[in-house]
Amino acid sequence: TPAPGLAKLLSVSTILLAYKTRGYLKEKYESLLRWQIFFDTLVIHQLLLKKPMSDTKSLLQVFIPRVLLYFLVKRNKNALSSSKGKRRVTKNFLLLHMLISFKPPAFAAPYLFGLYGWILAELTGQEWLYYWSLGYVASLSQGLAHELASEPATLPQLTTVPDELAHTAYFPNLMFQATLQNLKLLQ
């Protein structure tokens, strides 16, 4: 069913809030990058390796290389920031991203951009790549929440990239509609 007007209004308000706070996010870019390392570790550990959170040894085996990678990338920051380097990286990345988005066996591949978008952003000096990858971080967060809660995804019928992208695009509407219904603010 279509989302009620109040859910749509709240959803659009979150987009407006994100737009209005974009300057704040720009100021927090470096600290966002540092938190990204912790997030990447959890996603790789839980979703890709399927290890329990109690397995501290394997958690460290994922975390330490991510930290080292962070420092390696920071040391080589802007290594590909020339016009030619930016064009080459961006063109090849976009082409690869389009190709893997339509291959069913590689269905999750576009979402992994949430794990390496910061690397491309740092090496090319293009912060927009990092912010774009944060959209995929949101999808990975949803998967991580399902995994940590030991609950299956509620929409297993999403089997194609267009279905999943539509689901994530309308997720704020779904979230606000469910919240308002649970609070008995909607009939």
C-alpha positions as CSV (number, residue, x, y, z in Angstrom):
1,T,0.0,0.0,0.0
2,P,1.2,3.5,-0.6
3,A,2.8,5.3,2.4
4,P,0.5,7.7,4.3
5,G,1.1,11.4,3.9
6,L,2.6,11.8,7.3
7,A,5.2,9.0,6.6
8,K,6.0,10.7,3.3
9,L,6.4,14.1,5.0
10,L,8.7,12.7,7.6
11,S,10.7,10.9,4.9
12,V,11.2,14.0,2.8
13,S,12.1,15.9,6.0
14,T,15.0,13.5,6.6
15,I,16.3,14.3,3.1
16,L,16.0,18.0,3.8
17,L,17.8,17.6,7.2
18,A,20.6,15.8,5.4
19,Y,20.8,18.6,2.9
20,K,20.9,21.3,5.6
21,T,23.6,19.5,7.6
22,R,25.9,18.8,4.7
23,G,28.4,21.5,5.9
24,Y,28.5,19.7,9.3
25,L,29.3,16.4,7.5
26,K,32.0,18.1,5.5
27,E,33.6,19.2,8.8
28,K,33.4,15.7,10.2
29,Y,34.8,14.0,7.1
30,E,38.0,12.8,8.8
31,S,36.3,11.4,11.9
32,L,33.7,9.7,9.6
33,L,36.6,7.9,7.9
34,R,38.0,6.6,11.2
35,W,34.6,5.2,12.2
36,Q,34.4,3.6,8.8
37,I,37.3,1.3,9.8
38,F,35.2,-0.1,12.7
39,F,32.2,-0.5,10.5
40,D,34.1,-2.2,7.8
41,T,35.5,-4.6,10.4
42,L,32.1,-5.6,11.6
43,V,30.7,-6.0,8.1
44,I,33.6,-8.2,6.9
45,H,33.6,-10.2,10.1
46,Q,29.9,-10.8,10.4
47,L,28.5,-10.7,6.9
48,L,31.3,-11.9,4.7
49,L,33.2,-14.3,7.0
50,K,30.1,-15.3,9.1
51,K,32.1,-15.3,12.4
52,P,30.5,-14.8,15.8
53,M,31.2,-11.5,17.6
54,S,32.6,-13.6,20.5
55,D,35.5,-14.7,18.2
56,T,37.9,-11.9,19.3
57,K,40.9,-13.4,17.5
58,S,39.2,-13.4,14.1
59,L,37.8,-9.9,14.8
60,L,41.3,-8.6,15.4
61,Q,42.5,-10.5,12.2
62,V,40.1,-8.3,10.3
63,F,40.5,-5.1,12.3
64,I,44.3,-4.8,12.2
65,P,44.7,-5.1,8.4
66,R,41.9,-2.5,8.0
67,V,43.7,-0.1,10.3
68,L,47.0,-0.7,8.4
69,L,45.1,-0.2,5.1
70,Y,43.8,3.1,6.5
71,F,47.3,4.4,7.3
72,L,48.6,3.2,3.9
73,V,45.9,5.0,2.1
74,K,46.3,8.2,4.2
75,R,50.0,8.2,3.4
76,N,49.2,8.0,-0.3
77,K,46.3,10.5,-0.1
78,N,45.7,12.2,-3.4
79,A,48.1,9.9,-5.2
80,L,45.6,9.8,-8.1
81,S,44.3,13.3,-7.8
82,S,45.6,14.6,-11.1
83,S,42.8,15.3,-13.7
84,K,43.9,12.3,-15.7
85,G,44.0,10.1,-12.6
86,K,40.6,11.2,-11.4
87,R,39.1,10.7,-14.8
88,R,40.6,7.3,-15.2
89,V,39.6,6.0,-11.7
90,T,36.1,7.5,-11.9
91,K,35.4,6.2,-15.4
92,N,36.7,2.7,-14.7
93,F,34.9,2.6,-11.3
94,L,31.5,3.7,-12.8
95,L,31.9,1.2,-15.7
96,L,32.7,-1.6,-13.3
97,H,29.9,-0.6,-11.0
98,M,27.4,-0.7,-13.8
99,L,28.6,-4.0,-15.0
100,I,28.4,-5.8,-11.6
101,S,25.1,-4.3,-10.9
102,F,23.4,-6.3,-13.6
103,K,25.1,-9.7,-12.9
104,P,22.9,-11.8,-10.7
105,P,25.7,-13.9,-9.1
106,A,27.4,-10.6,-8.1
107,F,24.3,-9.2,-6.7
108,A,26.0,-8.0,-3.5
109,A,29.0,-6.6,-5.3
110,P,27.7,-3.0,-5.7
111,Y,27.0,-2.9,-1.9
112,L,30.6,-3.7,-1.2
113,F,31.4,-0.2,-2.5
114,G,30.4,0.8,1.0
115,L,33.6,-0.9,2.2
116,Y,36.1,0.6,-0.3
117,G,34.5,3.9,-1.4
118,W,36.6,5.8,1.2
119,I,39.8,4.4,-0.4
120,L,38.9,5.8,-3.9
121,A,37.9,9.1,-2.3
122,E,41.2,9.4,-0.5
123,L,43.4,8.4,-3.4
124,T,41.7,10.7,-5.9
125,G,40.9,13.6,-3.5
126,Q,37.2,13.3,-4.5
127,E,35.2,13.3,-1.2
128,W,31.9,12.8,-3.2
129,L,32.9,9.2,-3.8
130,Y,33.0,8.6,0.0
131,Y,29.6,10.3,0.5
132,W,28.2,8.2,-2.3
133,S,29.6,5.0,-0.7
134,L,27.8,6.0,2.5
135,G,24.5,5.2,0.7
136,Y,25.8,1.6,0.4
137,V,26.9,1.7,4.0
138,A,23.3,2.2,4.9
139,S,22.3,-1.0,3.0
140,L,25.2,-2.9,4.6
141,S,24.1,-1.6,8.0
142,Q,20.7,-3.0,7.4
143,G,22.3,-6.4,6.6
144,L,24.5,-6.2,9.6
145,A,21.5,-5.5,11.9
146,H,19.8,-8.5,10.5
147,E,22.9,-10.6,11.1
148,L,23.6,-9.4,14.6
149,A,19.9,-9.8,15.6
150,S,19.9,-13.3,14.1
151,E,16.8,-12.4,12.1
152,P,16.4,-13.1,8.4
153,A,15.7,-10.2,6.1
154,T,12.0,-9.5,5.9
155,L,11.9,-9.1,2.2
156,P,13.5,-12.2,0.6
157,Q,11.6,-11.6,-2.6
158,L,14.1,-8.8,-3.5
159,T,16.2,-10.8,-5.9
160,T,17.2,-8.3,-8.4
161,V,19.3,-5.1,-8.2
162,P,16.3,-2.9,-9.3
163,D,14.1,-4.4,-6.6
164,E,16.7,-3.9,-3.9
165,L,17.5,-0.3,-5.0
166,A,13.8,0.5,-5.0
167,H,13.5,-1.0,-1.5
168,T,16.4,1.0,-0.2
169,A,15.2,4.2,-1.9
170,Y,11.8,3.9,-0.3
171,F,13.1,2.6,3.1
172,P,12.5,5.9,4.9
173,N,8.9,5.8,3.9
174,L,8.6,2.2,5.1
175,M,10.4,2.9,8.3
176,F,8.2,5.9,9.2
177,Q,5.0,4.1,8.2
178,A,5.9,1.1,10.4
179,T,7.0,3.4,13.3
180,L,3.8,5.4,13.1
181,Q,1.7,2.2,13.0
182,N,3.5,0.8,16.0
183,L,2.9,4.0,17.9
184,K,-0.7,3.7,16.9
185,L,-0.6,7.1,15.2
186,L,-1.9,5.6,12.0
187,Q,-5.0,3.4,11.5
